[in-house]
């Protein structure tokens, strides 16, 4: 779980940066990167939930 949290934080930062670029400058490539980050973040959060539930059972 210790490895997962920094990955989640990095993905959130990437998402925020790319969303900002898309909204403020109309950068279409940033929108694509933001959607990719959102998908990756979703995967990481599912993994975090799985690991967290397992840790709570111990």
mmCIF file as Biopython writes it, N, C-alpha, C and O atoms, coordinates in Angstrom:
data_model
#
loop_
_atom_site.group_PDB
_atom_site.id
_atom_site.type_symbol
_atom_site.label_atom_id
_atom_site.label_alt_id
_atom_site.label_comp_id
_atom_site.label_asym_id
_atom_site.label_entity_id
_atom_site.label_seq_id
_atom_site.pdbx_PDB_ins_code
_atom_site.Cartn_x
_atom_site.Cartn_y
_atom_site.Cartn_z
_atom_site.occupancy
_atom_site.B_iso_or_equiv
_atom_site.auth_seq_id
_atom_site.auth_asym_id
_atom_site.pdbx_PDB_model_num
ATOM 1   N N  . UNK A ? 1  ? 0.820  -1.188 0.000   1.0 0.0 1  A 1 
ATOM 2   C CA . UNK A ? 1  ? 0.000  0.000  0.000   1.0 0.0 1  A 1 
ATOM 3   C C  . UNK A ? 1  ? 0.869  1.259  0.000   1.0 0.0 1  A 1 
ATOM 4   O O  . UNK A ? 1  ? 0.468  2.301  -0.517  1.0 0.0 1  A 1 
ATOM 5   N N  . UNK A ? 2  ? 2.053  1.149  0.582   1.0 0.0 2  A 1 
ATOM 6   C CA . UNK A ? 2  ? 2.954  2.308  0.636   1.0 0.0 2  A 1 
ATOM 7   C C  . UNK A ? 2  ? 3.370  2.755  -0.759  1.0 0.0 2  A 1 
ATOM 8   O O  . UNK A ? 2  ? 3.589  3.945  -0.985  1.0 0.0 2  A 1 
ATOM 9   N N  . UNK A ? 3  ? 3.481  1.815  -1.697  1.0 0.0 3  A 1 
ATOM 10  C CA . UNK A ? 3  ? 3.860  2.161  -3.063  1.0 0.0 3  A 1 
ATOM 11  C C  . UNK A ? 3  ? 2.694  2.760  -3.833  1.0 0.0 3  A 1 
ATOM 12  O O  . UNK A ? 3  ? 2.891  3.537  -4.768  1.0 0.0 3  A 1 
ATOM 13  N N  . UNK A ? 4  ? 1.497  2.401  -3.442  1.0 0.0 4  A 1 
ATOM 14  C CA . UNK A ? 4  ? 0.297  2.801  -4.162  1.0 0.0 4  A 1 
ATOM 15  C C  . UNK A ? 4  ? -0.050 4.275  -3.953  1.0 0.0 4  A 1 
ATOM 16  O O  . UNK A ? 4  ? -0.449 4.954  -4.900  1.0 0.0 4  A 1 
ATOM 17  N N  . UNK A ? 5  ? 0.097  4.769  -2.745  1.0 0.0 5  A 1 
ATOM 18  C CA . UNK A ? 5  ? -0.295 6.145  -2.428  1.0 0.0 5  A 1 
ATOM 19  C C  . UNK A ? 5  ? 0.507  7.179  -3.235  1.0 0.0 5  A 1 
ATOM 20  O O  . UNK A ? 5  ? -0.097 8.110  -3.768  1.0 0.0 5  A 1 
ATOM 21  N N  . UNK A ? 6  ? 1.828  7.061  -3.349  1.0 0.0 6  A 1 
ATOM 22  C CA . UNK A ? 6  ? 2.563  8.025  -4.182  1.0 0.0 6  A 1 
ATOM 23  C C  . UNK A ? 6  ? 2.151  7.964  -5.661  1.0 0.0 6  A 1 
ATOM 24  O O  . UNK A ? 6  ? 2.114  8.989  -6.341  1.0 0.0 6  A 1 
ATOM 25  N N  . UNK A ? 7  ? 1.845  6.766  -6.148  1.0 0.0 7  A 1 
ATOM 26  C CA . UNK A ? 7  ? 1.386  6.642  -7.537  1.0 0.0 7  A 1 
ATOM 27  C C  . UNK A ? 7  ? 0.048  7.349  -7.729  1.0 0.0 7  A 1 
ATOM 28  O O  . UNK A ? 7  ? -0.171 8.021  -8.737  1.0 0.0 7  A 1 
ATOM 29  N N  . UNK A ? 8  ? -0.840 7.192  -6.755  1.0 0.0 8  A 1 
ATOM 30  C CA . UNK A ? 8  ? -2.148 7.852  -6.824  1.0 0.0 8  A 1 
ATOM 31  C C  . UNK A ? 8  ? -1.974 9.367  -6.805  1.0 0.0 8  A 1 
ATOM 32  O O  . UNK A ? 8  ? -2.601 10.077 -7.591  1.0 0.0 8  A 1 
ATOM 33  N N  . UNK A ? 9  ? -1.130 9.856  -5.917  1.0 0.0 9  A 1 
ATOM 34  C CA . UNK A ? 9  ? -0.890 11.302 -5.828  1.0 0.0 9  A 1 
ATOM 35  C C  . UNK A ? 9  ? -0.296 11.853 -7.123  1.0 0.0 9  A 1 
ATOM 36  O O  . UNK A ? 9  ? -0.696 12.924 -7.577  1.0 0.0 9  A 1 
ATOM 37  N N  . UNK A ? 10 ? 0.648  11.138 -7.716  1.0 0.0 10 A 1 
ATOM 38  C CA . UNK A ? 10 ? 1.267  11.578 -8.968  1.0 0.0 10 A 1 
ATOM 39  C C  . UNK A ? 10 ? 0.235  11.615 -10.097 1.0 0.0 10 A 1 
ATOM 40  O O  . UNK A ? 10 ? 0.245  12.525 -10.925 1.0 0.0 10 A 1 
ATOM 41  N N  . UNK A ? 11 ? -0.638 10.639 -10.124 1.0 0.0 11 A 1 
ATOM 42  C CA . UNK A ? 11 ? -1.664 10.585 -11.173 1.0 0.0 11 A 1 
ATOM 43  C C  . UNK A ? 11 ? -2.675 11.709 -11.000 1.0 0.0 11 A 1 
ATOM 44  O O  . UNK A ? 11 ? -3.150 12.271 -11.987 1.0 0.0 11 A 1 
ATOM 45  N N  . UNK A ? 12 ? -3.008 12.043 -9.753  1.0 0.0 12 A 1 
ATOM 46  C CA . UNK A ? 12 ? -3.920 13.156 -9.486  1.0 0.0 12 A 1 
ATOM 47  C C  . UNK A ? 12 ? -3.300 14.466 -9.964  1.0 0.0 12 A 1 
ATOM 48  O O  . UNK A ? 12 ? -3.977 15.289 -10.581 1.0 0.0 12 A 1 
ATOM 49  N N  . UNK A ? 13 ? -2.018 14.656 -9.681  1.0 0.0 13 A 1 
ATOM 50  C CA . UNK A ? 13 ? -1.326 15.872 -10.120 1.0 0.0 13 A 1 
ATOM 51  C C  . UNK A ? 13 ? -1.304 15.971 -11.643 1.0 0.0 13 A 1 
ATOM 52  O O  . UNK A ? 13 ? -1.532 17.042 -12.207 1.0 0.0 13 A 1 
ATOM 53  N N  . UNK A ? 14 ? -1.032 14.858 -12.297 1.0 0.0 14 A 1 
ATOM 54  C CA . UNK A ? 14 ? -1.013 14.834 -13.752 1.0 0.0 14 A 1 
ATOM 55  C C  . UNK A ? 14 ? -2.393 15.172 -14.318 1.0 0.0 14 A 1 
ATOM 56  O O  . UNK A ? 14 ? -2.507 15.940 -15.272 1.0 0.0 14 A 1 
ATOM 57  N N  . UNK A ? 15 ? -3.420 14.605 -13.735 1.0 0.0 15 A 1 
ATOM 58  C CA . UNK A ? 15 ? -4.791 14.863 -14.169 1.0 0.0 15 A 1 
ATOM 59  C C  . UNK A ? 15 ? -5.125 16.344 -14.020 1.0 0.0 15 A 1 
ATOM 60  O O  . UNK A ? 15 ? -5.661 16.957 -14.944 1.0 0.0 15 A 1 
ATOM 61  N N  . UNK A ? 16 ? -4.815 16.916 -12.873 1.0 0.0 16 A 1 
ATOM 62  C CA . UNK A ? 16 ? -5.122 18.323 -12.621 1.0 0.0 16 A 1 
ATOM 63  C C  . UNK A ? 16 ? -4.392 19.231 -13.612 1.0 0.0 16 A 1 
ATOM 64  O O  . UNK A ? 16 ? -4.973 20.183 -14.133 1.0 0.0 16 A 1 
ATOM 65  N N  . UNK A ? 17 ? -3.130 18.934 -13.864 1.0 0.0 17 A 1 
ATOM 66  C CA . UNK A ? 17 ? -2.333 19.749 -14.776 1.0 0.0 17 A 1 
ATOM 67  C C  . UNK A ? 17 ? -2.915 19.713 -16.195 1.0 0.0 17 A 1 
ATOM 68  O O  . UNK A ? 17 ? -3.045 20.750 -16.846 1.0 0.0 17 A 1 
ATOM 69  N N  . UNK A ? 18 ? -3.259 18.521 -16.659 1.0 0.0 18 A 1 
ATOM 70  C CA . UNK A ? 18 ? -3.773 18.384 -18.016 1.0 0.0 18 A 1 
ATOM 71  C C  . UNK A ? 18 ? -5.181 18.954 -18.161 1.0 0.0 18 A 1 
ATOM 72  O O  . UNK A ? 18 ? -5.510 19.516 -19.205 1.0 0.0 18 A 1 
ATOM 73  N N  . UNK A ? 19 ? -6.008 18.819 -17.142 1.0 0.0 19 A 1 
ATOM 74  C CA . UNK A ? 19 ? -7.347 19.416 -17.189 1.0 0.0 19 A 1 
ATOM 75  C C  . UNK A ? 19 ? -7.229 20.935 -17.262 1.0 0.0 19 A 1 
ATOM 76  O O  . UNK A ? 19 ? -7.955 21.588 -18.011 1.0 0.0 19 A 1 
ATOM 77  N N  . UNK A ? 20 ? -6.315 21.486 -16.484 1.0 0.0 20 A 1 
ATOM 78  C CA . UNK A ? 20 ? -6.097 22.938 -16.488 1.0 0.0 20 A 1 
ATOM 79  C C  . UNK A ? 20 ? -5.675 23.412 -17.877 1.0 0.0 20 A 1 
ATOM 80  O O  . UNK A ? 20 ? -6.182 24.415 -18.378 1.0 0.0 20 A 1 
ATOM 81  N N  . UNK A ? 21 ? -4.741 22.683 -18.497 1.0 0.0 21 A 1 
ATOM 82  C CA . UNK A ? 21 ? -4.293 23.053 -19.842 1.0 0.0 21 A 1 
ATOM 83  C C  . UNK A ? 21 ? -5.434 22.972 -20.854 1.0 0.0 21 A 1 
ATOM 84  O O  . UNK A ? 21 ? -5.560 23.827 -21.731 1.0 0.0 21 A 1 
ATOM 85  N N  . UNK A ? 22 ? -6.250 21.951 -20.725 1.0 0.0 22 A 1 
ATOM 86  C CA . UNK A ? 22 ? -7.361 21.795 -21.659 1.0 0.0 22 A 1 
ATOM 87  C C  . UNK A ? 22 ? -8.380 22.918 -21.482 1.0 0.0 22 A 1 
ATOM 88  O O  . UNK A ? 22 ? -8.844 23.496 -22.465 1.0 0.0 22 A 1 
ATOM 89  N N  . UNK A ? 23 ? -8.722 23.224 -20.255 1.0 0.0 23 A 1 
ATOM 90  C CA . UNK A ? 23 ? -9.742 24.240 -20.003 1.0 0.0 23 A 1 
ATOM 91  C C  . UNK A ? 23 ? -9.265 25.652 -20.329 1.0 0.0 23 A 1 
ATOM 92  O O  . UNK A ? 23 ? -9.998 26.434 -20.935 1.0 0.0 23 A 1 
ATOM 93  N N  . UNK A ? 24 ? -8.044 25.974 -19.931 1.0 0.0 24 A 1 
ATOM 94  C CA . UNK A ? 24 ? -7.552 27.341 -20.100 1.0 0.0 24 A 1 
ATOM 95  C C  . UNK A ? 24 ? -7.055 27.632 -21.510 1.0 0.0 24 A 1 
ATOM 96  O O  . UNK A ? 24 ? -7.242 28.740 -22.013 1.0 0.0 24 A 1 
ATOM 97  N N  . UNK A ? 25 ? -6.425 26.654 -22.152 1.0 0.0 25 A 1 
ATOM 98  C CA . UNK A ? 25 ? -5.804 26.905 -23.450 1.0 0.0 25 A 1 
ATOM 99  C C  . UNK A ? 25 ? -6.450 26.130 -24.591 1.0 0.0 25 A 1 
ATOM 100 O O  . UNK A ? 25 ? -6.067 26.292 -25.750 1.0 0.0 25 A 1 
ATOM 101 N N  . UNK A ? 26 ? -7.430 25.287 -24.269 1.0 0.0 26 A 1 
ATOM 102 C CA . UNK A ? 26 ? -8.083 24.509 -25.311 1.0 0.0 26 A 1 
ATOM 103 C C  . UNK A ? 26 ? -7.173 23.468 -25.934 1.0 0.0 26 A 1 
ATOM 104 O O  . UNK A ? 26 ? -7.350 23.102 -27.096 1.0 0.0 26 A 1 
ATOM 105 N N  . UNK A ? 27 ? -6.215 22.994 -25.183 1.0 0.0 27 A 1 
ATOM 106 C CA . UNK A ? 27 ? -5.230 22.027 -25.669 1.0 0.0 27 A 1 
ATOM 107 C C  . UNK A ? 27 ? -5.873 20.634 -25.753 1.0 0.0 27 A 1 
ATOM 108 O O  . UNK A ? 27 ? -6.135 20.006 -24.728 1.0 0.0 27 A 1 
ATOM 109 N N  . UNK A ? 28 ? -6.123 20.161 -26.971 1.0 0.0 28 A 1 
ATOM 110 C CA . UNK A ? 28 ? -6.792 18.874 -27.167 1.0 0.0 28 A 1 
ATOM 111 C C  . UNK A ? 28 ? -5.935 17.705 -26.697 1.0 0.0 28 A 1 
ATOM 112 O O  . UNK A ? 28 ? -6.462 16.733 -26.157 1.0 0.0 28 A 1 
ATOM 113 N N  . UNK A ? 29 ? -4.636 17.785 -26.894 1.0 0.0 29 A 1 
ATOM 114 C CA . UNK A ? 29 ? -3.742 16.708 -26.457 1.0 0.0 29 A 1 
ATOM 115 C C  . UNK A ? 29 ? -3.764 16.585 -24.934 1.0 0.0 29 A 1 
ATOM 116 O O  . UNK A ? 29 ? -3.676 15.481 -24.397 1.0 0.0 29 A 1 
ATOM 117 N N  . UNK A ? 30 ? -3.880 17.704 -24.248 1.0 0.0 30 A 1 
ATOM 118 C CA . UNK A ? 30 ? -3.958 17.674 -22.785 1.0 0.0 30 A 1 
ATOM 119 C C  . UNK A ? 30 ? -5.244 16.977 -22.351 1.0 0.0 30 A 1 
ATOM 120 O O  . UNK A ? 30 ? -5.259 16.286 -21.332 1.0 0.0 30 A 1 
ATOM 121 N N  . UNK A ? 31 ? -6.317 17.151 -23.109 1.0 0.0 31 A 1 
ATOM 122 C CA . UNK A ? 31 ? -7.567 16.467 -22.808 1.0 0.0 31 A 1 
ATOM 123 C C  . UNK A ? 31 ? -7.411 14.963 -22.920 1.0 0.0 31 A 1 
ATOM 124 O O  . UNK A ? 31 ? -7.932 14.209 -22.098 1.0 0.0 31 A 1 
ATOM 125 N N  . UNK A ? 32 ? -6.686 14.531 -23.950 1.0 0.0 32 A 1 
ATOM 126 C CA . UNK A ? 32 ? -6.420 13.101 -24.126 1.0 0.0 32 A 1 
ATOM 127 C C  . UNK A ? 32 ? -5.598 12.567 -22.965 1.0 0.0 32 A 1 
ATOM 128 O O  . UNK A ? 32 ? -5.890 11.496 -22.434 1.0 0.0 32 A 1 
ATOM 129 N N  . UNK A ? 33 ? -4.580 13.304 -22.574 1.0 0.0 33 A 1 
ATOM 130 C CA . UNK A ? 33 ? -3.741 12.890 -21.442 1.0 0.0 33 A 1 
ATOM 131 C C  . UNK A ? 33 ? -4.551 12.867 -20.152 1.0 0.0 33 A 1 
ATOM 132 O O  . UNK A ? 33 ? -4.353 11.986 -19.315 1.0 0.0 33 A 1 
ATOM 133 N N  . UNK A ? 34 ? -5.459 13.820 -19.982 1.0 0.0 34 A 1 
ATOM 134 C CA . UNK A ? 34 ? -6.299 13.869 -18.779 1.0 0.0 34 A 1 
ATOM 135 C C  . UNK A ? 34 ? -7.198 12.636 -18.713 1.0 0.0 34 A 1 
ATOM 136 O O  . UNK A ? 34 ? -7.362 12.038 -17.650 1.0 0.0 34 A 1 
ATOM 137 N N  . UNK A ? 35 ? -7.779 12.260 -19.850 1.0 0.0 35 A 1 
ATOM 138 C CA . UNK A ? 35 ? -8.642 11.069 -19.859 1.0 0.0 35 A 1 
ATOM 139 C C  . UNK A ? 35 ? -7.830 9.818  -19.561 1.0 0.0 35 A 1 
ATOM 140 O O  . UNK A ? 35 ? -8.302 8.926  -18.856 1.0 0.0 35 A 1 
ATOM 141 N N  . UNK A ? 36 ? -6.621 9.744  -20.088 1.0 0.0 36 A 1 
ATOM 142 C CA . UNK A ? 36 ? -5.750 8.605  -19.811 1.0 0.0 36 A 1 
ATOM 143 C C  . UNK A ? 36 ? -5.408 8.558  -18.324 1.0 0.0 36 A 1 
ATOM 144 O O  . UNK A ? 36 ? -5.415 7.486  -17.719 1.0 0.0 36 A 1 
ATOM 145 N N  . UNK A ? 37 ? -5.112 9.699  -17.741 1.0 0.0 37 A 1 
ATOM 146 C CA . UNK A ? 37 ? -4.813 9.768  -16.310 1.0 0.0 37 A 1 
ATOM 147 C C  . UNK A ? 37 ? -6.016 9.350  -15.478 1.0 0.0 37 A 1 
ATOM 148 O O  . UNK A ? 37 ? -5.865 8.684  -14.454 1.0 0.0 37 A 1 
ATOM 149 N N  . UNK A ? 38 ? -7.207 9.739  -15.914 1.0 0.0 38 A 1 
ATOM 150 C CA . UNK A ? 38 ? -8.423 9.369  -15.192 1.0 0.0 38 A 1 
ATOM 151 C C  . UNK A ? 38 ? -8.607 7.858  -15.189 1.0 0.0 38 A 1 
ATOM 152 O O  . UNK A ? 38 ? -8.979 7.286  -14.165 1.0 0.0 38 A 1 
ATOM 153 N N  . UNK A ? 39 ? -8.355 7.210  -16.309 1.0 0.0 39 A 1 
ATOM 154 C CA . UNK A ? 39 ? -8.455 5.753  -16.375 1.0 0.0 39 A 1 
ATOM 155 C C  . UNK A ? 39 ? -7.425 5.088  -15.471 1.0 0.0 39 A 1 
ATOM 156 O O  . UNK A ? 39 ? -7.741 4.141  -14.752 1.0 0.0 39 A 1 
ATOM 157 N N  . UNK A ? 40 ? -6.203 5.582  -15.510 1.0 0.0 40 A 1 
ATOM 158 C CA . UNK A ? 40 ? -5.146 5.015  -14.678 1.0 0.0 40 A 1 
ATOM 159 C C  . UNK A ? 40 ? -5.460 5.233  -13.198 1.0 0.0 40 A 1 
ATOM 160 O O  . UNK A ? 40 ? -5.227 4.352  -12.370 1.0 0.0 40 A 1 
ATOM 161 N N  . UNK A ? 41 ? -5.983 6.396  -12.877 1.0 0.0 41 A 1 
ATOM 162 C CA . UNK A ? 41 ? -6.354 6.701  -11.496 1.0 0.0 41 A 1 
ATOM 163 C C  . UNK A ? 41 ? -7.449 5.750  -11.021 1.0 0.0 41 A 1 
ATOM 164 O O  . UNK A ? 41 ? -7.421 5.280  -9.883  1.0 0.0 41 A 1 
ATOM 165 N N  . UNK A ? 42 ? -8.395 5.475  -11.880 1.0 0.0 42 A 1 
ATOM 166 C CA . UNK A ? 42 ? -9.465 4.541  -11.549 1.0 0.0 42 A 1 
ATOM 167 C C  . UNK A ? 42 ? -8.893 3.165  -11.214 1.0 0.0 42 A 1 
ATOM 168 O O  . UNK A ? 42 ? -9.313 2.541  -10.240 1.0 0.0 42 A 1 
ATOM 169 N N  . UNK A ? 43 ? -7.949 2.695  -12.004 1.0 0.0 43 A 1 
ATOM 170 C CA . UNK A ? 43 ? -7.314 1.395  -11.755 1.0 0.0 43 A 1 
ATOM 171 C C  . UNK A ? 43 ? -6.565 1.397  -10.426 1.0 0.0 43 A 1 
ATOM 172 O O  . UNK A ? 43 ? -6.654 0.450  -9.644  1.0 0.0 43 A 1 
ATOM 173 N N  . UNK A ? 44 ? -5.828 2.474  -10.187 1.0 0.0 44 A 1 
ATOM 174 C CA . UNK A ? 44 ? -5.059 2.571  -8.941  1.0 0.0 44 A 1 
ATOM 175 C C  . UNK A ? 44 ? -5.969 2.610  -7.720  1.0 0.0 44 A 1 
ATOM 176 O O  . UNK A ? 44 ? -5.660 2.005  -6.694  1.0 0.0 44 A 1 
ATOM 177 N N  . UNK A ? 45 ? -7.085 3.316  -7.828  1.0 0.0 45 A 1 
ATOM 178 C CA . UNK A ? 45 ? -8.004 3.400  -6.697  1.0 0.0 45 A 1 
ATOM 179 C C  . UNK A ? 45 ? -8.678 2.055  -6.428  1.0 0.0 45 A 1 
ATOM 180 O O  . UNK A ? 45 ? -8.923 1.708  -5.273  1.0 0.0 45 A 1 
ATOM 181 N N  . UNK A ? 46 ? -8.974 1.306  -7.469  1.0 0.0 46 A 1 
ATOM 182 C CA . UNK A ? 46 ? -9.534 -0.035 -7.274  1.0 0.0 46 A 1 
ATOM 183 C C  . UNK A ? 46 ? -8.531 -0.938 -6.584  1.0 0.0 46 A 1 
ATOM 184 O O  . UNK A ? 46 ? -8.887 -1.720 -5.703  1.0 0.0 46 A 1 
ATOM 185 N N  . UNK A ? 47 ? -7.269 -0.826 -6.990  1.0 0.0 47 A 1 
ATOM 186 C CA . UNK A ? 47 ? -6.205 -1.611 -6.364  1.0 0.0 47 A 1 
ATOM 187 C C  . UNK A ? 47 ? -6.034 -1.200 -4.897  1.0 0.0 47 A 1 
ATOM 188 O O  . UNK A ? 47 ? -5.841 -2.048 -4.026  1.0 0.0 47 A 1 
ATOM 189 N N  . UNK A ? 48 ? -6.105 0.111  -4.635  1.0 0.0 48 A 1 
ATOM 190 C CA . UNK A ? 48 ? -5.999 0.605  -3.264  1.0 0.0 48 A 1 
ATOM 191 C C  . UNK A ? 48 ? -7.119 0.035  -2.395  1.0 0.0 48 A 1 
ATOM 192 O O  . UNK A ? 48 ? -6.884 -0.394 -1.265  1.0 0.0 48 A 1 
ATOM 193 N N  . UNK A ? 49 ? -8.330 0.035  -2.932  1.0 0.0 49 A 1 
ATOM 194 C CA . UNK A ? 49 ? -9.468 -0.501 -2.177  1.0 0.0 49 A 1 
ATOM 195 C C  . UNK A ? 49 ? -9.250 -1.976 -1.866  1.0 0.0 49 A 1 
ATOM 196 O O  . UNK A ? 49 ? -9.510 -2.421 -0.748  1.0 0.0 49 A 1 
ATOM 197 N N  . UNK A ? 50 ? -8.781 -2.723 -2.833  1.0 0.0 50 A 1 
ATOM 198 C CA . UNK A ? 50 ? -8.519 -4.163 -2.644  1.0 0.0 50 A 1 
ATOM 199 C C  . UNK A ? 50 ? -7.486 -4.387 -1.549  1.0 0.0 50 A 1 
ATOM 200 O O  . UNK A ? 50 ? -7.687 -5.208 -0.655  1.0 0.0 50 A 1 
ATOM 201 N N  . UNK A ? 51 ? -6.389 -3.659 -1.622  1.0 0.0 51 A 1 
ATOM 202 C CA . UNK A ? 51 ? -5.316 -3.800 -0.635  1.0 0.0 51 A 1 
ATOM 203 C C  . UNK A ? 51 ? -5.795 -3.343 0.742   1.0 0.0 51 A 1 
ATOM 204 O O  . UNK A ? 51 ? -5.470 -3.967 1.752   1.0 0.0 51 A 1 
ATOM 205 N N  . UNK A ? 52 ? -6.555 -2.270 0.783   1.0 0.0 52 A 1 
ATOM 206 C CA . UNK A ? 52 ? -7.054 -1.746 2.043   1.0 0.0 52 A 1 
ATOM 207 C C  . UNK A ? 52 ? -7.993 -2.732 2.733   1.0 0.0 52 A 1 
ATOM 208 O O  . UNK A ? 52 ? -7.912 -2.922 3.946   1.0 0.0 52 A 1 
ATOM 209 N N  . UNK A ? 53 ? -8.873 -3.349 1.973   1.0 0.0 53 A 1 
ATOM 210 C CA . UNK A ? 53 ? -9.806 -4.329 2.535   1.0 0.0 53 A 1 
ATOM 211 C C  . UNK A ? 53 ? -9.037 -5.521 3.074   1.0 0.0 53 A 1 
ATOM 212 O O  . UNK A ? 53 ? -9.349 -6.016 4.157   1.0 0.0 53 A 1 
ATOM 213 N N  . UNK A ? 54 ? -8.032 -5.993 2.336   1.0 0.0 54 A 1 
ATOM 214 C CA . UNK A ? 54 ? -7.222 -7.110 2.799   1.0 0.0 54 A 1 
ATOM 215 C C  . UNK A ? 54 ? -6.486 -6.763 4.086   1.0 0.0 54 A 1 
ATOM 216 O O  . UNK A ? 54 ? -6.394 -7.588 4.996   1.0 0.0 54 A 1 
ATOM 217 N N  . UNK A ? 55 ? -5.966 -5.551 4.163   1.0 0.0 55 A 1 
ATOM 218 C CA . UNK A ? 55 ? -5.247 -5.128 5.372   1.0 0.0 55 A 1 
ATOM 219 C C  . UNK A ? 55 ? -6.188 -5.027 6.568   1.0 0.0 55 A 1 
ATOM 220 O O  . UNK A ? 55 ? -5.794 -5.316 7.698   1.0 0.0 55 A 1 
ATOM 221 N N  . UNK A ? 56 ? -7.414 -4.624 6.323   1.0 0.0 56 A 1 
ATOM 222 C CA . UNK A ? 56 ? -8.376 -4.474 7.413   1.0 0.0 56 A 1 
ATOM 223 C C  . UNK A ? 56 ? -8.797 -5.827 7.975   1.0 0.0 56 A 1 
ATOM 224 O O  . UNK A ? 56 ? -9.180 -5.922 9.141   1.0 0.0 56 A 1 
ATOM 225 N N  . UNK A ? 57 ? -8.729 -6.860 7.164   1.0 0.0 57 A 1 
ATOM 226 C CA . UNK A ? 57 ? -9.116 -8.202 7.611   1.0 0.0 57 A 1 
ATOM 227 C C  . UNK A ? 57 ? -8.074 -8.840 8.516   1.0 0.0 57 A 1 
ATOM 228 O O  . UNK A ? 57 ? -8.386 -9.769 9.261   1.0 0.0 57 A 1 
ATOM 229 N N  . UNK A ? 58 ? -6.847 -8.353 8.459   1.0 0.0 58 A 1 
ATOM 230 C CA . UNK A ? 58 ? -5.758 -8.953 9.250   1.0 0.0 58 A 1 
ATOM 231 C C  . UNK A ? 58 ? -5.799 -8.511 10.684  1.0 0.0 58 A 1 
ATOM 232 O O  . UNK A ? 58 ? -4.956 -8.923 11.481  1.0 0.0 58 A 1 
#
